[in-house]
Amino acid sequence: MELMELLMTRRTYRRFDQKKISLDIIDEILLAARMASSAANKQPLSYVVIQNEEKVDAVFSHTKWAGYLPPEEGQPKKEEQPVLFIAVVQNLDINRDCDTDAGLAISNMTLAAWNHGVGSCIIGACNKPVLSEMFGLTENQKLHTVIAFGYPTHASYIADVEDKADAEAIKYYMDENRDYVVPKRNLSDVVKYL
Ligand SMILES: Cc1cc2nc3c(=O)[nH]c(=O)nc-3n(C[C@H](O)[C@H](O)[C@H](O)COP(=O)(O)O)c2cc1C
C-alpha cells in the first residue's frame, strides 16, 4: 500500500476472522518494531508473542475493549476474538522513561500488519499484574500494552468531529452495519501556523 493510504486506512479493529496469521507476517511485524527509533538508541523494549489458541484465550480474558460502548456491543465474542497478541515490555534497567519508544514501536507494528490486511487493537485496559505474571516478567520489566491482531470482519472509517465544543464528539461509535466510525478532530482545530 502507498504510505498515505496505509496511514489513512489503518484503524482499530475489534472483531476478527479466526484465520491464523502466517509466521512470515508475524516476523515482519516484529521486524517493524525492531526498526523503530528509540531515545539514545537504547532499545529498551522487548516483545512477548502469544499465538497458541489457549494462551490467546487466556490473555483475551484479561482485556477490555471499546470503553465507549456497552460491553455486549464492544467486547468481541468468542468467535470474533483476535488470533494473536504481542505484548510490549519496557525493560526499566535499560531506560525507565520509554513511553515514546513504545508508541513508535506500536505504530510500526500496527502499520506493518495493516500492510498485509491484518487489523489490530492496542489494549491499554488490561489486567497488567495478572498478564505480567503469565508472561514471566521480572520486577524490572513493565508491561506497557498488549496489541491484538487478526483479519477484521468489520469496516472502520473516520468522520469529522462536528462540534468541537462537545467533549463527547470524539467518541467512536458503531453505525447501522456495526462498522466503527471514528471522529477525528479537524486539522484547523489542532494546527496553528506561526
Ligand atoms: C495507548 C492506547 C491504548 C488503547 N487502549 C485500548 C483498549 O484498552 N481497548 C480498546 O478497545 N481500544 C484501545 N485503544 C484504541 C483506541 O480506542 C483507538 O486508537 C481510538 O479510538 C482511535 O481509533 P483509530 O485507532 O481507529 O484511529 C487504545 C489506543 C491507544 C493508542
Ligand as a Chemical Component Dictionary entry (heavy atoms), coordinates in Angstrom:
data_LIG
# 
_chem_comp.id                   LIG 
_chem_comp.type                 NON-POLYMER 
_chem_comp.pdbx_formal_charge   0 
_chem_comp.three_letter_code    LIG 
# 
loop_
_chem_comp_atom.comp_id 
_chem_comp_atom.atom_id 
_chem_comp_atom.alt_atom_id 
_chem_comp_atom.type_symbol 
_chem_comp_atom.charge 
_chem_comp_atom.model_Cartn_x 
_chem_comp_atom.model_Cartn_y 
_chem_comp_atom.model_Cartn_z 
_chem_comp_atom.pdbx_ordinal 
LIG C1  C1  C 0 -2.339  3.849  24.224 1  
LIG C2  C2  C 0 -3.622  3.272  23.669 2  
LIG C3  C3  C 0 -4.395  2.433  24.448 3  
LIG C4  C4  C 0 -5.570  1.890  23.929 4  
LIG N1  N1  N 0 -6.282  1.006  24.700 5  
LIG C5  C5  C 0 -7.414  0.462  24.194 6  
LIG C6  C6  C 0 -8.129  -0.510 24.960 7  
LIG O1  O1  O 0 -7.744  -0.860 26.076 8  
LIG N2  N2  N 0 -9.234  -1.076 24.410 9  
LIG C7  C7  C 0 -9.679  -0.722 23.155 10 
LIG O2  O2  O 0 -10.683 -1.283 22.713 11 
LIG N3  N3  N 0 -9.017  0.197  22.409 12 
LIG C8  C8  C 0 -7.898  0.789  22.893 13 
LIG N4  N4  N 0 -7.190  1.680  22.141 14 
LIG C9  C9  C 0 -7.658  2.014  20.773 15 
LIG C10 C10 C 0 -8.264  3.436  20.706 16 
LIG O3  O3  O 0 -9.559  3.421  21.258 17 
LIG C11 C11 C 0 -8.292  3.887  19.235 18 
LIG O4  O4  O 0 -6.965  4.028  18.783 19 
LIG C12 C12 C 0 -9.035  5.218  19.068 20 
LIG O5  O5  O 0 -10.398 5.071  19.345 21 
LIG C13 C13 C 0 -8.861  5.799  17.661 22 
LIG O6  O6  O 0 -9.245  4.857  16.694 23 
LIG P1  P1  P 0 -8.309  4.511  15.473 24 
LIG O7  O7  O 0 -7.119  3.748  16.014 25 
LIG O8  O8  O 0 -9.140  3.694  14.562 26 
LIG O9  O9  O 0 -7.863  5.807  14.857 27 
LIG C14 C14 C 0 -6.010  2.223  22.615 28 
LIG C15 C15 C 0 -5.215  3.076  21.835 29 
LIG C16 C16 C 0 -4.034  3.592  22.345 30 
LIG C17 C17 C 0 -3.192  4.497  21.466 31 
# 
loop_
_chem_comp_bond.comp_id 
_chem_comp_bond.atom_id_1 
_chem_comp_bond.atom_id_2 
_chem_comp_bond.value_order 
_chem_comp_bond.pdbx_ordinal 
LIG C1  C2  SING 1  
LIG C2  C3  SING 2  
LIG C2  C16 DOUB 3  
LIG C3  C4  DOUB 4  
LIG C4  N1  SING 5  
LIG C4  C14 SING 6  
LIG N1  C5  DOUB 7  
LIG C5  C6  SING 8  
LIG C5  C8  SING 9  
LIG C6  O1  DOUB 10 
LIG C6  N2  SING 11 
LIG N2  C7  SING 12 
LIG C7  O2  DOUB 13 
LIG C7  N3  SING 14 
LIG N3  C8  DOUB 15 
LIG C8  N4  SING 16 
LIG N4  C9  SING 17 
LIG N4  C14 SING 18 
LIG C9  C10 SING 19 
LIG C10 O3  SING 20 
LIG C10 C11 SING 21 
LIG C11 O4  SING 22 
LIG C11 C12 SING 23 
LIG C12 O5  SING 24 
LIG C12 C13 SING 25 
LIG C13 O6  SING 26 
LIG O6  P1  SING 27 
LIG P1  O7  DOUB 28 
LIG P1  O8  SING 29 
LIG P1  O9  SING 30 
LIG C14 C15 DOUB 31 
LIG C15 C16 SING 32 
LIG C16 C17 SING 33 
# 
